[in-house]
Amino acid sequence: MSFGVEWSEDAARDLDRLELLLQRRIFKKVNEFADLGSFHGVKRMSGYDSLYRLRVGDYRVIFEMVGNSVVVLKVGHRGKIY
């Protein structure tokens, strides 16, 4: 199943602050997940019903599944995102 991808303003701002190579890598991983519907490195965040995290090296992408869309909420280094 394929999902659409939406980026929140915060997530887009977080992504813009990263170097270009890392931006492309994160963008590619998010789109791969949206196309496949499942992905190694995706885990449900404890304490939340609809929040998930996607691991991209030392960075994490926090997102929510809303209907048929992946809504990216935050992007950041694993030590600072939580």
Biopython code that builds the backbone (N, CA, C, O; Angstrom):
import numpy as np
from Bio.PDB.StructureBuilder import StructureBuilder

atoms = [
    (1, "MET", "N", (0.843, -1.173, 0.000)),
    (1, "MET", "CA", (0.000, 0.000, 0.000)),
    (1, "MET", "C", (0.894, 1.244, 0.000)),
    (1, "MET", "O", (1.901, 1.293, 0.707)),
    (2, "SER", "N", (0.531, 2.206, -0.767)),
    (2, "SER", "CA", (1.301, 3.436, -0.890)),
    (2, "SER", "C", (0.604, 4.569, -0.141)),
    (2, "SER", "O", (-0.620, 4.693, -0.181)),
    (3, "PHE", "N", (1.394, 5.387, 0.537)),
    (3, "PHE", "CA", (0.875, 6.511, 1.304)),
    (3, "PHE", "C", (1.404, 7.818, 0.727)),
    (3, "PHE", "O", (2.477, 7.855, 0.124)),
    (4, "GLY", "N", (0.651, 8.872, 0.914)),
    (4, "GLY", "CA", (1.131, 10.204, 0.568)),
    (4, "GLY", "C", (2.004, 10.725, 1.702)),
    (4, "GLY", "O", (1.912, 10.236, 2.829)),
    (5, "VAL", "N", (2.841, 11.702, 1.419)),
    (5, "VAL", "CA", (3.733, 12.271, 2.428)),
    (5, "VAL", "C", (3.451, 13.764, 2.565)),
    (5, "VAL", "O", (3.414, 14.491, 1.573)),
    (6, "GLU", "N", (3.257, 14.208, 3.790)),
    (6, "GLU", "CA", (3.079, 15.627, 4.096)),
    (6, "GLU", "C", (4.143, 16.016, 5.115)),
    (6, "GLU", "O", (4.415, 15.263, 6.050)),
    (7, "TRP", "N", (4.742, 17.180, 4.938)),
    (7, "TRP", "CA", (5.761, 17.678, 5.854)),
    (7, "TRP", "C", (5.193, 18.865, 6.625)),
    (7, "TRP", "O", (4.711, 19.823, 6.021)),
    (8, "SER", "N", (5.246, 18.806, 7.949)),
    (8, "SER", "CA", (4.823, 19.949, 8.756)),
    (8, "SER", "C", (5.850, 21.062, 8.582)),
    (8, "SER", "O", (6.960, 20.825, 8.107)),
    (9, "GLU", "N", (5.474, 22.272, 8.968)),
    (9, "GLU", "CA", (6.404, 23.402, 8.875)),
    (9, "GLU", "C", (7.646, 23.159, 9.730)),
    (9, "GLU", "O", (8.762, 23.470, 9.315)),
    (10, "ASP", "N", (7.446, 22.599, 10.930)),
    (10, "ASP", "CA", (8.585, 22.304, 11.810)),
    (10, "ASP", "C", (9.525, 21.287, 11.181)),
    (10, "ASP", "O", (10.744, 21.451, 11.233)),
    (11, "ALA", "N", (8.969, 20.240, 10.588)),
    (11, "ALA", "CA", (9.799, 19.208, 9.972)),
    (11, "ALA", "C", (10.557, 19.762, 8.768)),
    (11, "ALA", "O", (11.729, 19.443, 8.575)),
    (12, "ALA", "N", (9.899, 20.585, 7.964)),
    (12, "ALA", "CA", (10.562, 21.189, 6.801)),
    (12, "ALA", "C", (11.698, 22.108, 7.259)),
    (12, "ALA", "O", (12.759, 22.139, 6.636)),
    (13, "ARG", "N", (11.483, 22.842, 8.327)),
    (13, "ARG", "CA", (12.516, 23.720, 8.878)),
    (13, "ARG", "C", (13.680, 22.900, 9.433)),
    (13, "ARG", "O", (14.843, 23.244, 9.226)),
    (14, "ASP", "N", (13.359, 21.814, 10.138)),
    (14, "ASP", "CA", (14.398, 20.928, 10.662)),
    (14, "ASP", "C", (15.238, 20.350, 9.530)),
    (14, "ASP", "O", (16.464, 20.287, 9.625)),
    (15, "LEU", "N", (14.578, 19.935, 8.471)),
    (15, "LEU", "CA", (15.275, 19.347, 7.327)),
    (15, "LEU", "C", (16.158, 20.376, 6.635)),
    (15, "LEU", "O", (17.267, 20.052, 6.210)),
    (16, "ASP", "N", (15.685, 21.599, 6.517)),
    (16, "ASP", "CA", (16.462, 22.668, 5.865)),
    (16, "ASP", "C", (17.755, 22.984, 6.603)),
    (16, "ASP", "O", (18.716, 23.449, 5.990)),
    (17, "ARG", "N", (17.794, 22.742, 7.892)),
    (17, "ARG", "CA", (18.977, 23.047, 8.700)),
    (17, "ARG", "C", (20.096, 22.019, 8.528)),
    (17, "ARG", "O", (21.231, 22.259, 8.939)),
    (18, "LEU", "N", (19.777, 20.882, 7.925)),
    (18, "LEU", "CA", (20.765, 19.821, 7.756)),
    (18, "LEU", "C", (21.513, 19.988, 6.445)),
    (18, "LEU", "O", (21.059, 20.691, 5.542)),
    (19, "GLU", "N", (22.673, 19.328, 6.349)),
    (19, "GLU", "CA", (23.437, 19.404, 5.110)),
    (19, "GLU", "C", (22.689, 18.671, 3.996)),
    (19, "GLU", "O", (21.896, 17.766, 4.255)),
    (20, "LEU", "N", (22.950, 19.069, 2.775)),
    (20, "LEU", "CA", (22.189, 18.614, 1.611)),
    (20, "LEU", "C", (22.201, 17.099, 1.446)),
    (20, "LEU", "O", (21.159, 16.515, 1.150)),
    (21, "LEU", "N", (23.341, 16.447, 1.626)),
    (21, "LEU", "CA", (23.424, 15.000, 1.475)),
    (21, "LEU", "C", (22.526, 14.285, 2.477)),
    (21, "LEU", "O", (21.863, 13.306, 2.134)),
    (22, "LEU", "N", (22.506, 14.768, 3.705)),
    (22, "LEU", "CA", (21.658, 14.186, 4.744)),
    (22, "LEU", "C", (20.183, 14.455, 4.450)),
    (22, "LEU", "O", (19.337, 13.590, 4.679)),
    (23, "GLN", "N", (19.873, 15.643, 3.945)),
    (23, "GLN", "CA", (18.490, 15.959, 3.559)),
    (23, "GLN", "C", (17.978, 14.961, 2.531)),
    (23, "GLN", "O", (16.871, 14.437, 2.656)),
    (24, "ARG", "N", (18.786, 14.707, 1.524)),
    (24, "ARG", "CA", (18.389, 13.770, 0.459)),
    (24, "ARG", "C", (18.195, 12.367, 0.998)),
    (24, "ARG", "O", (17.262, 11.669, 0.604)),
    (25, "ARG", "N", (19.077, 11.952, 1.901)),
    (25, "ARG", "CA", (18.986, 10.615, 2.479)),
    (25, "ARG", "C", (17.700, 10.453, 3.285)),
    (25, "ARG", "O", (17.022, 9.432, 3.172)),
    (26, "ILE", "N", (17.366, 11.447, 4.091)),
    (26, "ILE", "CA", (16.149, 11.409, 4.898)),
    (26, "ILE", "C", (14.911, 11.437, 4.003)),
    (26, "ILE", "O", (13.974, 10.665, 4.204)),
    (27, "PHE", "N", (14.916, 12.324, 3.023)),
    (27, "PHE", "CA", (13.790, 12.430, 2.104)),
    (27, "PHE", "C", (13.565, 11.102, 1.376)),
    (27, "PHE", "O", (12.427, 10.664, 1.210)),
    (28, "LYS", "N", (14.655, 10.468, 0.947)),
    (28, "LYS", "CA", (14.566, 9.184, 0.239)),
    (28, "LYS", "C", (13.976, 8.106, 1.143)),
    (28, "LYS", "O", (13.110, 7.347, 0.709)),
    (29, "LYS", "N", (14.431, 8.027, 2.392)),
    (29, "LYS", "CA", (13.930, 7.009, 3.326)),
    (29, "LYS", "C", (12.445, 7.198, 3.633)),
    (29, "LYS", "O", (11.694, 6.226, 3.704)),
    (30, "VAL", "N", (12.030, 8.437, 3.812)),
    (30, "VAL", "CA", (10.618, 8.710, 4.087)),
    (30, "VAL", "C", (9.761, 8.289, 2.883)),
    (30, "VAL", "O", (8.710, 7.671, 3.055)),
    (31, "ASN", "N", (10.205, 8.618, 1.684)),
    (31, "ASN", "CA", (9.453, 8.239, 0.488)),
    (31, "ASN", "C", (9.448, 6.734, 0.260)),
    (31, "ASN", "O", (8.444, 6.185, -0.195)),
    (32, "GLU", "N", (10.555, 6.054, 0.567)),
    (32, "GLU", "CA", (10.587, 4.591, 0.468)),
    (32, "GLU", "C", (9.574, 3.976, 1.420)),
    (32, "GLU", "O", (8.846, 3.055, 1.052)),
    (33, "PHE", "N", (9.527, 4.490, 2.652)),
    (33, "PHE", "CA", (8.555, 3.984, 3.614)),
    (33, "PHE", "C", (7.135, 4.211, 3.119)),
    (33, "PHE", "O", (6.293, 3.318, 3.214)),
    (34, "ALA", "N", (6.863, 5.396, 2.595)),
    (34, "ALA", "CA", (5.516, 5.716, 2.109)),
    (34, "ALA", "C", (5.125, 4.816, 0.943)),
    (34, "ALA", "O", (3.959, 4.441, 0.821)),
    (35, "ASP", "N", (6.073, 4.465, 0.090)),
    (35, "ASP", "CA", (5.781, 3.597, -1.056)),
    (35, "ASP", "C", (5.546, 2.150, -0.634)),
    (35, "ASP", "O", (4.654, 1.486, -1.162)),
    (36, "LEU", "N", (6.346, 1.657, 0.319)),
    (36, "LEU", "CA", (6.258, 0.257, 0.726)),
    (36, "LEU", "C", (5.209, 0.012, 1.804)),
    (36, "LEU", "O", (4.610, -1.062, 1.847)),
    (37, "GLY", "N", (4.982, 0.989, 2.669)),
    (37, "GLY", "CA", (4.021, 0.827, 3.750)),
    (37, "GLY", "C", (4.617, 0.176, 4.983)),
    (37, "GLY", "O", (4.013, 0.218, 6.054)),
    (38, "SER", "N", (5.775, -0.419, 4.854)),
    (38, "SER", "CA", (6.481, -0.965, 6.004)),
    (38, "SER", "C", (7.974, -0.844, 5.723)),
    (38, "SER", "O", (8.397, -0.794, 4.568)),
    (39, "PHE", "N", (8.762, -0.798, 6.787)),
    (39, "PHE", "CA", (10.172, -0.518, 6.578)),
    (39, "PHE", "C", (10.949, -0.917, 7.816)),
    (39, "PHE", "O", (10.478, -0.743, 8.940)),
    (40, "HIS", "N", (12.122, -1.444, 7.608)),
    (40, "HIS", "CA", (13.024, -1.731, 8.721)),
    (40, "HIS", "C", (13.471, -0.409, 9.333)),
    (40, "HIS", "O", (13.879, 0.498, 8.608)),
    (41, "GLY", "N", (13.402, -0.290, 10.634)),
    (41, "GLY", "CA", (13.817, 0.937, 11.293)),
    (41, "GLY", "C", (12.656, 1.796, 11.743)),
    (41, "GLY", "O", (12.873, 2.851, 12.340)),
    (42, "VAL", "N", (11.422, 1.374, 11.475)),
    (42, "VAL", "CA", (10.246, 2.123, 11.927)),
    (42, "VAL", "C", (9.705, 1.466, 13.184)),
    (42, "VAL", "O", (9.444, 0.264, 13.210)),
    (43, "LYS", "N", (9.540, 2.268, 14.222)),
    (43, "LYS", "CA", (8.987, 1.760, 15.477)),
    (43, "LYS", "C", (7.925, 2.717, 15.989)),
    (43, "LYS", "O", (8.002, 3.930, 15.791)),
    (44, "ARG", "N", (6.932, 2.139, 16.653)),
    (44, "ARG", "CA", (5.906, 2.957, 17.301)),
    (44, "ARG", "C", (6.521, 3.563, 18.554)),
    (44, "ARG", "O", (7.238, 2.885, 19.290)),
    (45, "MET", "N", (6.243, 4.827, 18.794)),
    (45, "MET", "CA", (6.789, 5.494, 19.970)),
    (45, "MET", "C", (5.960, 5.131, 21.198)),
    (45, "MET", "O", (4.733, 5.223, 21.184)),
    (46, "SER", "N", (6.644, 4.722, 22.247)),
    (46, "SER", "CA", (5.942, 4.301, 23.454)),
    (46, "SER", "C", (5.206, 5.490, 24.077)),
    (46, "SER", "O", (5.717, 6.608, 24.138)),
    (47, "GLY", "N", (4.003, 5.205, 24.531)),
    (47, "GLY", "CA", (3.188, 6.237, 25.160)),
    (47, "GLY", "C", (2.294, 6.991, 24.190)),
    (47, "GLY", "O", (1.502, 7.833, 24.612)),
    (48, "TYR", "N", (2.406, 6.704, 22.886)),
    (48, "TYR", "CA", (1.599, 7.379, 21.873)),
    (48, "TYR", "C", (0.929, 6.340, 20.980)),
    (48, "TYR", "O", (1.528, 5.320, 20.640)),
    (49, "ASP", "N", (-0.300, 6.605, 20.609)),
    (49, "ASP", "CA", (-1.028, 5.658, 19.769)),
    (49, "ASP", "C", (-0.672, 5.772, 18.299)),
    (49, "ASP", "O", (-0.631, 4.766, 17.591)),
    (50, "SER", "N", (-0.414, 6.985, 17.832)),
    (50, "SER", "CA", (-0.264, 7.155, 16.384)),
    (50, "SER", "C", (1.081, 7.753, 15.958)),
    (50, "SER", "O", (1.253, 8.105, 14.792)),
    (51, "LEU", "N", (2.039, 7.871, 16.894)),
    (51, "LEU", "CA", (3.343, 8.425, 16.529)),
    (51, "LEU", "C", (4.362, 7.315, 16.300)),
    (51, "LEU", "O", (4.404, 6.325, 17.031)),
    (52, "TYR", "N", (5.174, 7.502, 15.276)),
    (52, "TYR", "CA", (6.199, 6.535, 14.919)),
    (52, "TYR", "C", (7.514, 7.266, 14.714)),
    (52, "TYR", "O", (7.546, 8.483, 14.531)),
    (53, "ARG", "N", (8.597, 6.503, 14.747)),
    (53, "ARG", "CA", (9.908, 7.067, 14.448)),
    (53, "ARG", "C", (10.568, 6.214, 13.376)),
    (53, "ARG", "O", (10.435, 4.990, 13.360)),
    (54, "LEU", "N", (11.268, 6.874, 12.497)),
    (54, "LEU", "CA", (12.008, 6.222, 11.428)),
    (54, "LEU", "C", (13.475, 6.523, 11.638)),
    (54, "LEU", "O", (13.861, 7.685, 11.761)),
    (55, "ARG", "N", (14.285, 5.503, 11.681)),
    (55, "ARG", "CA", (15.718, 5.663, 11.901)),
    (55, "ARG", "C", (16.419, 5.873, 10.569)),
    (55, "ARG", "O", (16.250, 5.090, 9.635)),
    (56, "VAL", "N", (17.212, 6.945, 10.493)),
    (56, "VAL", "CA", (18.042, 7.234, 9.320)),
    (56, "VAL", "C", (19.431, 7.574, 9.871)),
    (56, "VAL", "O", (19.740, 8.737, 10.129)),
    (57, "GLY", "N", (20.259, 6.545, 10.044)),
    (57, "GLY", "CA", (21.571, 6.751, 10.647)),
    (57, "GLY", "C", (21.424, 7.267, 12.066)),
    (57, "GLY", "O", (20.733, 6.655, 12.881)),
    (58, "ASP", "N", (22.069, 8.389, 12.372)),
    (58, "ASP", "CA", (21.980, 8.996, 13.700)),
    (58, "ASP", "C", (20.801, 9.955, 13.828)),
    (58, "ASP", "O", (20.650, 10.614, 14.857)),
    (59, "TYR", "N", (19.979, 10.039, 12.811)),
    (59, "TYR", "CA", (18.841, 10.959, 12.815)),
    (59, "TYR", "C", (17.537, 10.186, 12.902)),
    (59, "TYR", "O", (17.449, 9.026, 12.499)),
    (60, "ARG", "N", (16.534, 10.854, 13.435)),
    (60, "ARG", "CA", (15.212, 10.254, 13.574)),
    (60, "ARG", "C", (14.175, 11.163, 12.928)),
    (60, "ARG", "O", (14.257, 12.390, 12.997)),
    (61, "VAL", "N", (13.203, 10.521, 12.302)),
    (61, "VAL", "CA", (12.072, 11.218, 11.700)),
    (61, "VAL", "C", (10.843, 10.800, 12.497)),
    (61, "VAL", "O", (10.491, 9.621, 12.525)),
    (62, "ILE", "N", (10.196, 11.752, 13.138)),
    (62, "ILE", "CA", (8.988, 11.489, 13.913)),
    (62, "ILE", "C", (7.797, 11.788, 13.003)),
    (62, "ILE", "O", (7.686, 12.878, 12.442)),
    (63, "PHE", "N", (6.908, 10.798, 12.867)),
    (63, "PHE", "CA", (5.764, 10.993, 11.982)),
    (63, "PHE", "C", (4.519, 10.353, 12.554)),
    (63, "PHE", "O", (4.566, 9.576, 13.508)),
    (64, "GLU", "N", (3.409, 10.704, 11.941)),
    (64, "GLU", "CA", (2.090, 10.226, 12.345)),
    (64, "GLU", "C", (1.387, 9.696, 11.105)),
    (64, "GLU", "O", (1.509, 10.270, 10.023)),
    (65, "MET", "N", (0.659, 8.609, 11.261)),
    (65, "MET", "CA", (-0.150, 8.066, 10.170)),
    (65, "MET", "C", (-1.558, 8.650, 10.293)),
    (65, "MET", "O", (-2.254, 8.416, 11.281)),
    (66, "VAL", "N", (-1.964, 9.409, 9.281)),
    (66, "VAL", "CA", (-3.285, 10.029, 9.266)),
    (66, "VAL", "C", (-3.978, 9.591, 7.984)),
    (66, "VAL", "O", (-3.656, 10.071, 6.897)),
    (67, "GLY", "N", (-4.923, 8.683, 8.119)),
    (67, "GLY", "CA", (-5.601, 8.159, 6.937)),
    (67, "GLY", "C", (-4.600, 7.476, 6.022)),
    (67, "GLY", "O", (-3.916, 6.537, 6.431)),
    (68, "ASN", "N", (-4.515, 7.946, 4.786)),
    (68, "ASN", "CA", (-3.572, 7.387, 3.814)),
    (68, "ASN", "C", (-2.363, 8.286, 3.628)),
    (68, "ASN", "O", (-1.780, 8.335, 2.545)),
    (69, "SER", "N", (-1.984, 8.998, 4.681)),
    (69, "SER", "CA", (-0.848, 9.917, 4.598)),
    (69, "SER", "C", (0.123, 9.705, 5.751)),
    (69, "SER", "O", (-0.260, 9.345, 6.864)),
    (70, "VAL", "N", (1.386, 9.941, 5.444)),
    (70, "VAL", "CA", (2.440, 9.996, 6.443)),
    (70, "VAL", "C", (2.687, 11.477, 6.690)),
    (70, "VAL", "O", (3.114, 12.194, 5.785)),
    (71, "VAL", "N", (2.424, 11.937, 7.902)),
    (71, "VAL", "CA", (2.633, 13.343, 8.235)),
    (71, "VAL", "C", (3.906, 13.436, 9.069)),
    (71, "VAL", "O", (3.933, 13.009, 10.223)),
    (72, "VAL", "N", (4.955, 13.995, 8.480)),
    (72, "VAL", "CA", (6.237, 14.131, 9.170)),
    (72, "VAL", "C", (6.156, 15.343, 10.088)),
    (72, "VAL", "O", (5.859, 16.453, 9.645)),
    (73, "LEU", "N", (6.425, 15.118, 11.381)),
    (73, "LEU", "CA", (6.282, 16.167, 12.383)),
    (73, "LEU", "C", (7.609, 16.796, 12.789)),
    (73, "LEU", "O", (7.680, 18.011, 12.974)),
    (74, "LYS", "N", (8.666, 15.988, 12.931)),
    (74, "LYS", "CA", (9.972, 16.466, 13.386)),
    (74, "LYS", "C", (11.070, 15.646, 12.745)),
    (74, "LYS", "O", (10.879, 14.476, 12.414)),
    (75, "VAL", "N", (12.227, 16.276, 12.572)),
    (75, "VAL", "CA", (13.440, 15.608, 12.099)),
    (75, "VAL", "C", (14.575, 16.116, 12.972)),
    (75, "VAL", "O", (14.719, 17.323, 13.166)),
    (76, "GLY", "N", (15.384, 15.200, 13.499)),
    (76, "GLY", "CA", (16.490, 15.660, 14.325)),
    (76, "GLY", "C", (17.451, 14.560, 14.699)),
    (76, "GLY", "O", (17.199, 13.379, 14.462)),
    (77, "HIS", "N", (18.562, 14.969, 15.291)),
    (77, "HIS", "CA", (19.575, 14.029, 15.769)),
    (77, "HIS", "C", (18.988, 13.200, 16.896)),
    (77, "HIS", "O", (18.190, 13.699, 17.689)),
    (78, "ARG", "N", (19.377, 11.946, 16.969)),
    (78, "ARG", "CA", (18.781, 11.031, 17.950)),
    (78, "ARG", "C", (18.958, 11.488, 19.392)),
    (78, "ARG", "O", (18.143, 11.142, 20.248)),
    (79, "GLY", "N", (19.997, 12.252, 19.678)),
    (79, "GLY", "CA", (20.224, 12.710, 21.042)),
    (79, "GLY", "C", (19.395, 13.926, 21.417)),
    (79, "GLY", "O", (19.290, 14.257, 22.598)),
    (80, "LYS", "N", (18.807, 14.593, 20.443)),
    (80, "LYS", "CA", (18.088, 15.849, 20.700)),
    (80, "LYS", "C", (16.607, 15.818, 20.323)),
    (80, "LYS", "O", (15.869, 16.742, 20.664)),
    (81, "ILE", "N", (16.170, 14.788, 19.636)),
    (81, "ILE", "CA", (14.804, 14.783, 19.099)),
    (81, "ILE", "C", (13.759, 14.422, 20.151)),
    (81, "ILE", "O", (12.620, 14.881, 20.068)),
    (82, "TYR", "N", (14.124, 13.618, 21.124)),
    (82, "TYR", "CA", (13.149, 13.131, 22.107)),
    (82, "TYR", "C", (13.022, 14.131, 23.190)),
    (82, "TYR", "O", (12.252, 13.930, 24.129)),
]
sb = StructureBuilder()
sb.init_structure("model")
sb.init_model(0)
sb.init_chain("A")
sb.init_seg("    ")
for serial, (resi, resn, name, xyz) in enumerate(atoms, 1):
    if name == "N":
        sb.init_residue(resn, " ", resi, " ")
    sb.init_atom(name, np.array(xyz, "f"), 0.0, 1.0, " ", f" {name:<3s}", serial, name[0])
structure = sb.get_structure()
